[in-house]
Structures are given as structure tokens and as C-alpha cells.
Amino acid sequence: MGRGRAKAKQVKVARQLKYNSGGTDLDRLRDELGVGDSSRNDDADDLNDELADRYADYADDYDTGDDDSRPSGRR
């Protein structure tokens, strides 16, 4: 019991998504994703570079050389 209302709501939401393509606030989406804010991206890039350098040292220490010799599964 109670599935009728849930299904009706799902159908309503699906129809709204299908037929109402407009109304997307692209500026709000851009703000949420942090696109276009150079100060945020610079900080994230610095953090990523630091982590990449740290793990590159580990990769050099534990490199077994198996990466190139492993078959990719494609023929």
C-alpha cells in the first residue's frame, strides 16, 4: 500500500525534468562548482601538485615496472 502516491510523484518529477528544459540557473551552478573563481582553483592546484609530488616519491620507491608489461585486455 502507498505505492500509488510515490509512483505518481515520480511520474510528475520525471515529466517536469523531461519537458521543462529551461529554468537552470547557470550562474548559481557555476558558483557551486567553483568554475571561474581563480583564487579557488589556484589553491586547489597547489594542493594537488603537493599531493602528486608526495605520491610520486612513493611511486619511485615502489616501482615494479609492471605498468607497461600488463596486457590491456584489448586485441
PyMOL Python script that loads the backbone (N, CA, C, O; Angstrom):
from pymol import cmd

cmd.read_pdbstr("""\
ATOM      1  N   MET A   1       0.827  -1.190   0.000  1.00  0.00           N
ATOM      2  CA  MET A   1       0.000   0.000   0.000  1.00  0.00           C
ATOM      3  C   MET A   1       0.874   1.256   0.000  1.00  0.00           C
ATOM      4  O   MET A   1       2.008   1.253   0.479  1.00  0.00           O
ATOM      5  N   GLY A   2       0.321   2.296  -0.538  1.00  0.00           N
ATOM      6  CA  GLY A   2       1.037   3.562  -0.544  1.00  0.00           C
ATOM      7  C   GLY A   2       1.939   3.753  -1.751  1.00  0.00           C
ATOM      8  O   GLY A   2       2.581   4.795  -1.879  1.00  0.00           O
ATOM      9  N   ARG A   3       2.000   2.779  -2.630  1.00  0.00           N
ATOM     10  CA  ARG A   3       2.875   2.913  -3.793  1.00  0.00           C
ATOM     11  C   ARG A   3       2.289   3.844  -4.845  1.00  0.00           C
ATOM     12  O   ARG A   3       3.033   4.402  -5.652  1.00  0.00           O
ATOM     13  N   GLY A   4       1.013   4.016  -4.852  1.00  0.00           N
ATOM     14  CA  GLY A   4       0.373   4.872  -5.850  1.00  0.00           C
ATOM     15  C   GLY A   4       0.834   6.304  -5.759  1.00  0.00           C
ATOM     16  O   GLY A   4       1.130   6.932  -6.776  1.00  0.00           O
ATOM     17  N   ARG A   5       0.899   6.827  -4.551  1.00  0.00           N
ATOM     18  CA  ARG A   5       1.338   8.217  -4.375  1.00  0.00           C
ATOM     19  C   ARG A   5       2.805   8.383  -4.749  1.00  0.00           C
ATOM     20  O   ARG A   5       3.184   9.358  -5.398  1.00  0.00           O
ATOM     21  N   ALA A   6       3.625   7.424  -4.336  1.00  0.00           N
ATOM     22  CA  ALA A   6       5.055   7.509  -4.640  1.00  0.00           C
ATOM     23  C   ALA A   6       5.277   7.453  -6.148  1.00  0.00           C
ATOM     24  O   ALA A   6       6.078   8.209  -6.697  1.00  0.00           O
ATOM     25  N   LYS A   7       4.561   6.552  -6.808  1.00  0.00           N
ATOM     26  CA  LYS A   7       4.717   6.434  -8.257  1.00  0.00           C
ATOM     27  C   LYS A   7       4.218   7.690  -8.960  1.00  0.00           C
ATOM     28  O   LYS A   7       4.836   8.158  -9.917  1.00  0.00           O
ATOM     29  N   ALA A   8       3.112   8.229  -8.493  1.00  0.00           N
ATOM     30  CA  ALA A   8       2.573   9.448  -9.094  1.00  0.00           C
ATOM     31  C   ALA A   8       3.568  10.599  -8.949  1.00  0.00           C
ATOM     32  O   ALA A   8       3.741  11.396  -9.871  1.00  0.00           O
ATOM     33  N   LYS A   9       4.216  10.682  -7.797  1.00  0.00           N
ATOM     34  CA  LYS A   9       5.199  11.738  -7.587  1.00  0.00           C
ATOM     35  C   LYS A   9       6.394  11.538  -8.519  1.00  0.00           C
ATOM     36  O   LYS A   9       6.898  12.501  -9.098  1.00  0.00           O
ATOM     37  N   GLN A  10       6.846  10.294  -8.664  1.00  0.00           N
ATOM     38  CA  GLN A  10       7.967  10.016  -9.559  1.00  0.00           C
ATOM     39  C   GLN A  10       7.624  10.377 -11.007  1.00  0.00           C
ATOM     40  O   GLN A  10       8.452  10.928 -11.732  1.00  0.00           O
ATOM     41  N   VAL A  11       6.397  10.060 -11.414  1.00  0.00           N
ATOM     42  CA  VAL A  11       5.958  10.383 -12.773  1.00  0.00           C
ATOM     43  C   VAL A  11       5.917  11.894 -12.954  1.00  0.00           C
ATOM     44  O   VAL A  11       6.322  12.411 -13.995  1.00  0.00           O
ATOM     45  N   LYS A  12       5.430  12.600 -11.943  1.00  0.00           N
ATOM     46  CA  LYS A  12       5.355  14.057 -12.014  1.00  0.00           C
ATOM     47  C   LYS A  12       6.747  14.669 -12.146  1.00  0.00           C
ATOM     48  O   LYS A  12       6.963  15.555 -12.974  1.00  0.00           O
ATOM     49  N   VAL A  13       7.687  14.201 -11.335  1.00  0.00           N
ATOM     50  CA  VAL A  13       9.052  14.724 -11.383  1.00  0.00           C
ATOM     51  C   VAL A  13       9.696  14.388 -12.721  1.00  0.00           C
ATOM     52  O   VAL A  13      10.385  15.222 -13.308  1.00  0.00           O
ATOM     53  N   ALA A  14       9.476  13.173 -13.202  1.00  0.00           N
ATOM     54  CA  ALA A  14      10.049  12.774 -14.493  1.00  0.00           C
ATOM     55  C   ALA A  14       9.513  13.648 -15.619  1.00  0.00           C
ATOM     56  O   ALA A  14      10.268  14.045 -16.506  1.00  0.00           O
ATOM     57  N   ARG A  15       8.226  13.949 -15.592  1.00  0.00           N
ATOM     58  CA  ARG A  15       7.653  14.814 -16.624  1.00  0.00           C
ATOM     59  C   ARG A  15       8.227  16.221 -16.553  1.00  0.00           C
ATOM     60  O   ARG A  15       8.506  16.839 -17.580  1.00  0.00           O
ATOM     61  N   GLN A  16       8.400  16.718 -15.340  1.00  0.00           N
ATOM     62  CA  GLN A  16       8.974  18.058 -15.194  1.00  0.00           C
ATOM     63  C   GLN A  16      10.391  18.098 -15.749  1.00  0.00           C
ATOM     64  O   GLN A  16      10.768  19.058 -16.421  1.00  0.00           O
ATOM     65  N   LEU A  17      11.169  17.070 -15.474  1.00  0.00           N
ATOM     66  CA  LEU A  17      12.532  17.035 -15.984  1.00  0.00           C
ATOM     67  C   LEU A  17      12.566  16.897 -17.497  1.00  0.00           C
ATOM     68  O   LEU A  17      13.425  17.477 -18.162  1.00  0.00           O
ATOM     69  N   LYS A  18      11.628  16.127 -18.040  1.00  0.00           N
ATOM     70  CA  LYS A  18      11.625  15.877 -19.477  1.00  0.00           C
ATOM     71  C   LYS A  18      11.179  17.099 -20.265  1.00  0.00           C
ATOM     72  O   LYS A  18      11.799  17.441 -21.271  1.00  0.00           O
ATOM     73  N   TYR A  19      10.130  17.753 -19.833  1.00  0.00           N
ATOM     74  CA  TYR A  19       9.514  18.803 -20.639  1.00  0.00           C
ATOM     75  C   TYR A  19       9.913  20.216 -20.244  1.00  0.00           C
ATOM     76  O   TYR A  19       9.727  21.138 -21.039  1.00  0.00           O
ATOM     77  N   ASN A  20      10.445  20.420 -19.070  1.00  0.00           N
ATOM     78  CA  ASN A  20      10.844  21.759 -18.638  1.00  0.00           C
ATOM     79  C   ASN A  20      12.359  21.872 -18.696  1.00  0.00           C
ATOM     80  O   ASN A  20      13.032  21.756 -17.672  1.00  0.00           O
ATOM     81  N   SER A  21      12.889  22.093 -19.868  1.00  0.00           N
ATOM     82  CA  SER A  21      14.336  22.153 -20.017  1.00  0.00           C
ATOM     83  C   SER A  21      14.903  23.494 -19.558  1.00  0.00           C
ATOM     84  O   SER A  21      16.091  23.577 -19.245  1.00  0.00           O
ATOM     85  N   GLY A  22      14.102  24.524 -19.511  1.00  0.00           N
ATOM     86  CA  GLY A  22      14.575  25.841 -19.112  1.00  0.00           C
ATOM     87  C   GLY A  22      14.596  26.002 -17.603  1.00  0.00           C
ATOM     88  O   GLY A  22      14.225  25.095 -16.858  1.00  0.00           O
ATOM     89  N   GLY A  23      15.031  27.157 -17.173  1.00  0.00           N
ATOM     90  CA  GLY A  23      14.999  27.473 -15.754  1.00  0.00           C
ATOM     91  C   GLY A  23      16.252  27.097 -14.998  1.00  0.00           C
ATOM     92  O   GLY A  23      16.272  27.204 -13.771  1.00  0.00           O
ATOM     93  N   THR A  24      17.293  26.663 -15.673  1.00  0.00           N
ATOM     94  CA  THR A  24      18.530  26.325 -14.992  1.00  0.00           C
ATOM     95  C   THR A  24      19.303  27.607 -14.731  1.00  0.00           C
ATOM     96  O   THR A  24      19.567  28.388 -15.644  1.00  0.00           O
ATOM     97  N   ASP A  25      19.659  27.807 -13.477  1.00  0.00           N
ATOM     98  CA  ASP A  25      20.422  28.984 -13.095  1.00  0.00           C
ATOM     99  C   ASP A  25      21.906  28.666 -13.258  1.00  0.00           C
ATOM    100  O   ASP A  25      22.536  28.123 -12.351  1.00  0.00           O
ATOM    101  N   LEU A  26      22.450  29.005 -14.407  1.00  0.00           N
ATOM    102  CA  LEU A  26      23.825  28.645 -14.717  1.00  0.00           C
ATOM    103  C   LEU A  26      24.836  29.384 -13.841  1.00  0.00           C
ATOM    104  O   LEU A  26      25.898  28.842 -13.534  1.00  0.00           O
ATOM    105  N   ASP A  27      24.519  30.606 -13.439  1.00  0.00           N
ATOM    106  CA  ASP A  27      25.431  31.345 -12.563  1.00  0.00           C
ATOM    107  C   ASP A  27      25.534  30.670 -11.199  1.00  0.00           C
ATOM    108  O   ASP A  27      26.622  30.561 -10.633  1.00  0.00           O
ATOM    109  N   ARG A  28      24.407  30.221 -10.679  1.00  0.00           N
ATOM    110  CA  ARG A  28      24.418  29.518  -9.395  1.00  0.00           C
ATOM    111  C   ARG A  28      25.182  28.199  -9.504  1.00  0.00           C
ATOM    112  O   ARG A  28      25.947  27.845  -8.607  1.00  0.00           O
ATOM    113  N   LEU A  29      24.977  27.484 -10.590  1.00  0.00           N
ATOM    114  CA  LEU A  29      25.694  26.239 -10.814  1.00  0.00           C
ATOM    115  C   LEU A  29      27.193  26.493 -10.912  1.00  0.00           C
ATOM    116  O   LEU A  29      27.988  25.739 -10.352  1.00  0.00           O
ATOM    117  N   ARG A  30      27.581  27.543 -11.616  1.00  0.00           N
ATOM    118  CA  ARG A  30      28.989  27.899 -11.752  1.00  0.00           C
ATOM    119  C   ARG A  30      29.588  28.205 -10.385  1.00  0.00           C
ATOM    120  O   ARG A  30      30.713  27.798 -10.096  1.00  0.00           O
ATOM    121  N   ASP A  31      28.842  28.921  -9.539  1.00  0.00           N
ATOM    122  CA  ASP A  31      29.326  29.227  -8.197  1.00  0.00           C
ATOM    123  C   ASP A  31      29.484  27.968  -7.357  1.00  0.00           C
ATOM    124  O   ASP A  31      30.459  27.833  -6.617  1.00  0.00           O
ATOM    125  N   GLU A  32      28.523  27.038  -7.467  1.00  0.00           N
ATOM    126  CA  GLU A  32      28.598  25.809  -6.693  1.00  0.00           C
ATOM    127  C   GLU A  32      29.781  24.952  -7.116  1.00  0.00           C
ATOM    128  O   GLU A  32      30.426  24.317  -6.283  1.00  0.00           O
ATOM    129  N   LEU A  33      30.061  24.938  -8.411  1.00  0.00           N
ATOM    130  CA  LEU A  33      31.160  24.127  -8.916  1.00  0.00           C
ATOM    131  C   LEU A  33      32.511  24.817  -8.765  1.00  0.00           C
ATOM    132  O   LEU A  33      33.555  24.176  -8.882  1.00  0.00           O
ATOM    133  N   GLY A  34      32.490  26.115  -8.506  1.00  0.00           N
ATOM    134  CA  GLY A  34      33.731  26.852  -8.325  1.00  0.00           C
ATOM    135  C   GLY A  34      34.428  27.177  -9.631  1.00  0.00           C
ATOM    136  O   GLY A  34      35.634  27.425  -9.642  1.00  0.00           O
ATOM    137  N   VAL A  35      33.700  27.180 -10.722  1.00  0.00           N
ATOM    138  CA  VAL A  35      34.282  27.492 -12.018  1.00  0.00           C
ATOM    139  C   VAL A  35      34.367  29.006 -12.165  1.00  0.00           C
ATOM    140  O   VAL A  35      33.417  29.726 -11.854  1.00  0.00           O
ATOM    141  N   GLY A  36      35.502  29.475 -12.637  1.00  0.00           N
ATOM    142  CA  GLY A  36      35.652  30.896 -12.886  1.00  0.00           C
ATOM    143  C   GLY A  36      36.204  31.668 -11.707  1.00  0.00           C
ATOM    144  O   GLY A  36      36.520  32.851 -11.842  1.00  0.00           O
ATOM    145  N   ASP A  37      36.327  31.040 -10.569  1.00  0.00           N
ATOM    146  CA  ASP A  37      36.902  31.697  -9.401  1.00  0.00           C
ATOM    147  C   ASP A  37      38.370  31.298  -9.327  1.00  0.00           C
ATOM    148  O   ASP A  37      38.699  30.223  -8.826  1.00  0.00           O
ATOM    149  N   SER A  38      39.246  32.156  -9.821  1.00  0.00           N
ATOM    150  CA  SER A  38      40.655  31.792  -9.967  1.00  0.00           C
ATOM    151  C   SER A  38      41.337  31.556  -8.624  1.00  0.00           C
ATOM    152  O   SER A  38      42.248  30.731  -8.554  1.00  0.00           O
ATOM    153  N   SER A  39      40.937  32.242  -7.556  1.00  0.00           N
ATOM    154  CA  SER A  39      41.595  32.047  -6.271  1.00  0.00           C
ATOM    155  C   SER A  39      41.326  30.645  -5.728  1.00  0.00           C
ATOM    156  O   SER A  39      42.211  30.040  -5.125  1.00  0.00           O
ATOM    157  N   ARG A  40      40.135  30.130  -5.931  1.00  0.00           N
ATOM    158  CA  ARG A  40      39.825  28.760  -5.501  1.00  0.00           C
ATOM    159  C   ARG A  40      40.622  27.744  -6.295  1.00  0.00           C
ATOM    160  O   ARG A  40      41.175  26.804  -5.723  1.00  0.00           O
ATOM    161  N   ASN A  41      40.686  27.920  -7.594  1.00  0.00           N
ATOM    162  CA  ASN A  41      41.371  26.967  -8.450  1.00  0.00           C
ATOM    163  C   ASN A  41      42.873  26.956  -8.191  1.00  0.00           C
ATOM    164  O   ASN A  41      43.499  25.897  -8.247  1.00  0.00           O
ATOM    165  N   ASP A  42      43.460  28.112  -7.909  1.00  0.00           N
ATOM    166  CA  ASP A  42      44.893  28.171  -7.639  1.00  0.00           C
ATOM    167  C   ASP A  42      45.225  27.398  -6.375  1.00  0.00           C
ATOM    168  O   ASP A  42      46.211  26.662  -6.339  1.00  0.00           O
ATOM    169  N   ASP A  43      44.415  27.557  -5.340  1.00  0.00           N
ATOM    170  CA  ASP A  43      44.641  26.833  -4.102  1.00  0.00           C
ATOM    171  C   ASP A  43      44.500  25.337  -4.311  1.00  0.00           C
ATOM    172  O   ASP A  43      45.293  24.557  -3.784  1.00  0.00           O
ATOM    173  N   ALA A  44      43.495  24.930  -5.077  1.00  0.00           N
ATOM    174  CA  ALA A  44      43.284  23.514  -5.338  1.00  0.00           C
ATOM    175  C   ALA A  44      44.429  22.950  -6.163  1.00  0.00           C
ATOM    176  O   ALA A  44      44.870  21.827  -5.921  1.00  0.00           O
ATOM    177  N   ASP A  45      44.916  23.715  -7.135  1.00  0.00           N
ATOM    178  CA  ASP A  45      46.032  23.248  -7.954  1.00  0.00           C
ATOM    179  C   ASP A  45      47.293  23.085  -7.121  1.00  0.00           C
ATOM    180  O   ASP A  45      48.037  22.122  -7.308  1.00  0.00           O
ATOM    181  N   ASP A  46      47.543  24.019  -6.200  1.00  0.00           N
ATOM    182  CA  ASP A  46      48.712  23.909  -5.342  1.00  0.00           C
ATOM    183  C   ASP A  46      48.630  22.661  -4.473  1.00  0.00           C
ATOM    184  O   ASP A  46      49.625  21.955  -4.305  1.00  0.00           O
ATOM    185  N   LEU A  47      47.465  22.389  -3.925  1.00  0.00           N
ATOM    186  CA  LEU A  47      47.279  21.206  -3.093  1.00  0.00           C
ATOM    187  C   LEU A  47      47.464  19.943  -3.916  1.00  0.00           C
ATOM    188  O   LEU A  47      48.113  18.997  -3.468  1.00  0.00           O
ATOM    189  N   ASN A  48      46.894  19.920  -5.124  1.00  0.00           N
ATOM    190  CA  ASN A  48      47.040  18.752  -5.986  1.00  0.00           C
ATOM    191  C   ASN A  48      48.493  18.535  -6.388  1.00  0.00           C
ATOM    192  O   ASN A  48      48.953  17.394  -6.441  1.00  0.00           O
ATOM    193  N   ASP A  49      49.217  19.606  -6.668  1.00  0.00           N
ATOM    194  CA  ASP A  49      50.627  19.479  -7.027  1.00  0.00           C
ATOM    195  C   ASP A  49      51.432  18.921  -5.859  1.00  0.00           C
ATOM    196  O   ASP A  49      52.313  18.083  -6.047  1.00  0.00           O
ATOM    197  N   GLU A  50      51.124  19.390  -4.656  1.00  0.00           N
ATOM    198  CA  GLU A  50      51.834  18.908  -3.475  1.00  0.00           C
ATOM    199  C   GLU A  50      51.577  17.419  -3.259  1.00  0.00           C
ATOM    200  O   GLU A  50      52.506  16.662  -2.977  1.00  0.00           O
ATOM    201  N   LEU A  51      50.322  16.998  -3.391  1.00  0.00           N
ATOM    202  CA  LEU A  51      49.995  15.584  -3.229  1.00  0.00           C
ATOM    203  C   LEU A  51      50.623  14.741  -4.333  1.00  0.00           C
ATOM    204  O   LEU A  51      51.108  13.640  -4.070  1.00  0.00           O
ATOM    205  N   ALA A  52      50.619  15.241  -5.556  1.00  0.00           N
ATOM    206  CA  ALA A  52      51.213  14.496  -6.659  1.00  0.00           C
ATOM    207  C   ALA A  52      52.705  14.303  -6.438  1.00  0.00           C
ATOM    208  O   ALA A  52      53.240  13.225  -6.696  1.00  0.00           O
ATOM    209  N   ASP A  53      53.373  15.341  -5.962  1.00  0.00           N
ATOM    210  CA  ASP A  53      54.807  15.218  -5.686  1.00  0.00           C
ATOM    211  C   ASP A  53      55.071  14.208  -4.583  1.00  0.00           C
ATOM    212  O   ASP A  53      56.006  13.413  -4.676  1.00  0.00           O
ATOM    213  N   ARG A  54      54.257  14.235  -3.549  1.00  0.00           N
ATOM    214  CA  ARG A  54      54.440  13.315  -2.426  1.00  0.00           C
ATOM    215  C   ARG A  54      54.264  11.864  -2.880  1.00  0.00           C
ATOM    216  O   ARG A  54      55.061  10.999  -2.517  1.00  0.00           O
ATOM    217  N   TYR A  55      53.235  11.601  -3.663  1.00  0.00           N
ATOM    218  CA  TYR A  55      52.987  10.230  -4.093  1.00  0.00           C
ATOM    219  C   TYR A  55      53.906   9.814  -5.231  1.00  0.00           C
ATOM    220  O   TYR A  55      54.114   8.619  -5.437  1.00  0.00           O
ATOM    221  N   ALA A  56      54.454  10.752  -5.965  1.00  0.00           N
ATOM    222  CA  ALA A  56      55.432  10.413  -6.992  1.00  0.00           C
ATOM    223  C   ALA A  56      56.688   9.837  -6.348  1.00  0.00           C
ATOM    224  O   ALA A  56      57.317   8.930  -6.893  1.00  0.00           O
ATOM    225  N   ASP A  57      57.050  10.379  -5.171  1.00  0.00           N
ATOM    226  CA  ASP A  57      58.196   9.823  -4.450  1.00  0.00           C
ATOM    227  C   ASP A  57      57.943   8.373  -4.071  1.00  0.00           C
ATOM    228  O   ASP A  57      58.834   7.534  -4.201  1.00  0.00           O
ATOM    229  N   TYR A  58      56.739   8.071  -3.606  1.00  0.00           N
ATOM    230  CA  TYR A  58      56.392   6.685  -3.274  1.00  0.00           C
ATOM    231  C   TYR A  58      56.411   5.800  -4.513  1.00  0.00           C
ATOM    232  O   TYR A  58      56.868   4.658  -4.458  1.00  0.00           O
ATOM    233  N   ALA A  59      55.924   6.317  -5.613  1.00  0.00           N
ATOM    234  CA  ALA A  59      55.892   5.532  -6.844  1.00  0.00           C
ATOM    235  C   ALA A  59      57.304   5.189  -7.289  1.00  0.00           C
ATOM    236  O   ALA A  59      57.552   4.082  -7.765  1.00  0.00           O
ATOM    237  N   ASP A  60      58.237   6.133  -7.137  1.00  0.00           N
ATOM    238  CA  ASP A  60      59.622   5.856  -7.498  1.00  0.00           C
ATOM    239  C   ASP A  60      60.223   4.791  -6.589  1.00  0.00           C
ATOM    240  O   ASP A  60      60.984   3.941  -7.051  1.00  0.00           O
ATOM    241  N   ASP A  61      59.891   4.828  -5.304  1.00  0.00           N
ATOM    242  CA  ASP A  61      60.436   3.855  -4.353  1.00  0.00           C
ATOM    243  C   ASP A  61      59.903   2.453  -4.596  1.00  0.00           C
ATOM    244  O   ASP A  61      60.639   1.477  -4.455  1.00  0.00           O
ATOM    245  N   TYR A  62      58.631   2.345  -4.960  1.00  0.00           N
ATOM    246  CA  TYR A  62      57.985   1.039  -5.074  1.00  0.00           C
ATOM    247  C   TYR A  62      57.680   0.644  -6.513  1.00  0.00           C
ATOM    248  O   TYR A  62      56.868  -0.253  -6.738  1.00  0.00           O
ATOM    249  N   ASP A  63      58.295   1.272  -7.467  1.00  0.00           N
ATOM    250  CA  ASP A  63      58.039   0.981  -8.875  1.00  0.00           C
ATOM    251  C   ASP A  63      58.522  -0.418  -9.207  1.00  0.00           C
ATOM    252  O   ASP A  63      59.689  -0.748  -8.995  1.00  0.00           O
ATOM    253  N   THR A  64      57.618  -1.244  -9.732  1.00  0.00           N
ATOM    254  CA  THR A  64      57.961  -2.612 -10.118  1.00  0.00           C
ATOM    255  C   THR A  64      58.102  -2.748 -11.610  1.00  0.00           C
ATOM    256  O   THR A  64      58.580  -3.776 -12.090  1.00  0.00           O
ATOM    257  N   GLY A  65      57.697  -1.735 -12.365  1.00  0.00           N
ATOM    258  CA  GLY A  65      57.822  -1.778 -13.815  1.00  0.00           C
ATOM    259  C   GLY A  65      56.766  -2.610 -14.500  1.00  0.00           C
ATOM    260  O   GLY A  65      56.892  -2.888 -15.692  1.00  0.00           O
ATOM    261  N   ASP A  66      55.728  -3.020 -13.792  1.00  0.00           N
ATOM    262  CA  ASP A  66      54.688  -3.868 -14.358  1.00  0.00           C
ATOM    263  C   ASP A  66      53.677  -3.085 -15.187  1.00  0.00           C
ATOM    264  O   ASP A  66      52.877  -3.695 -15.897  1.00  0.00           O
ATOM    265  N   ASP A  67      53.685  -1.791 -15.125  1.00  0.00           N
ATOM    266  CA  ASP A  67      52.658  -0.992 -15.799  1.00  0.00           C
ATOM    267  C   ASP A  67      52.679  -1.179 -17.315  1.00  0.00           C
ATOM    268  O   ASP A  67      51.620  -1.271 -17.935  1.00  0.00           O
ATOM    269  N   ASP A  68      53.845  -1.236 -17.910  1.00  0.00           N
ATOM    270  CA  ASP A  68      53.937  -1.341 -19.361  1.00  0.00           C
ATOM    271  C   ASP A  68      53.773  -2.779 -19.840  1.00  0.00           C
ATOM    272  O   ASP A  68      53.350  -2.996 -20.976  1.00  0.00           O
ATOM    273  N   SER A  69      54.091  -3.755 -19.016  1.00  0.00           N
ATOM    274  CA  SER A  69      54.051  -5.132 -19.459  1.00  0.00           C
ATOM    275  C   SER A  69      52.688  -5.787 -19.256  1.00  0.00           C
ATOM    276  O   SER A  69      52.459  -6.895 -19.741  1.00  0.00           O
ATOM    277  N   ARG A  70      51.786  -5.121 -18.550  1.00  0.00           N
ATOM    278  CA  ARG A  70      50.466  -5.689 -18.281  1.00  0.00           C
ATOM    279  C   ARG A  70      49.611  -5.576 -19.526  1.00  0.00           C
ATOM    280  O   ARG A  70      49.550  -4.503 -20.127  1.00  0.00           O
ATOM    281  N   PRO A  71      48.937  -6.669 -19.940  1.00  0.00           N
ATOM    282  CA  PRO A  71      48.061  -6.577 -21.107  1.00  0.00           C
ATOM    283  C   PRO A  71      46.844  -5.711 -20.793  1.00  0.00           C
ATOM    284  O   PRO A  71      46.324  -5.721 -19.677  1.00  0.00           O
ATOM    285  N   SER A  72      46.410  -4.971 -21.792  1.00  0.00           N
ATOM    286  CA  SER A  72      45.299  -4.048 -21.594  1.00  0.00           C
ATOM    287  C   SER A  72      43.953  -4.732 -21.745  1.00  0.00           C
ATOM    288  O   SER A  72      42.929  -4.145 -21.395  1.00  0.00           O
ATOM    289  N   GLY A  73      43.924  -5.955 -22.256  1.00  0.00           N
ATOM    290  CA  GLY A  73      42.664  -6.654 -22.442  1.00  0.00           C
ATOM    291  C   GLY A  73      42.073  -6.436 -23.813  1.00  0.00           C
ATOM    292  O   GLY A  73      41.056  -7.044 -24.148  1.00  0.00           O
ATOM    293  N   ARG A  74      42.678  -5.588 -24.609  1.00  0.00           N
ATOM    294  CA  ARG A  74      42.189  -5.315 -25.969  1.00  0.00           C
ATOM    295  C   ARG A  74      43.097  -6.012 -26.966  1.00  0.00           C
ATOM    296  O   ARG A  74      44.284  -6.213 -26.712  1.00  0.00           O
ATOM    297  N   ARG A  75      42.538  -6.367 -28.071  1.00  0.00           N
ATOM    298  CA  ARG A  75      43.335  -7.017 -29.118  1.00  0.00           C
ATOM    299  C   ARG A  75      43.268  -6.241 -30.381  1.00  0.00           C
ATOM    300  O   ARG A  75      43.877  -6.631 -31.378  1.00  0.00           O
TER     301      ARG A  75
END
""", "prot")
cmd.dss("prot")
cmd.show_as("cartoon", "prot")
cmd.util.cbc("prot")
cmd.orient("prot")
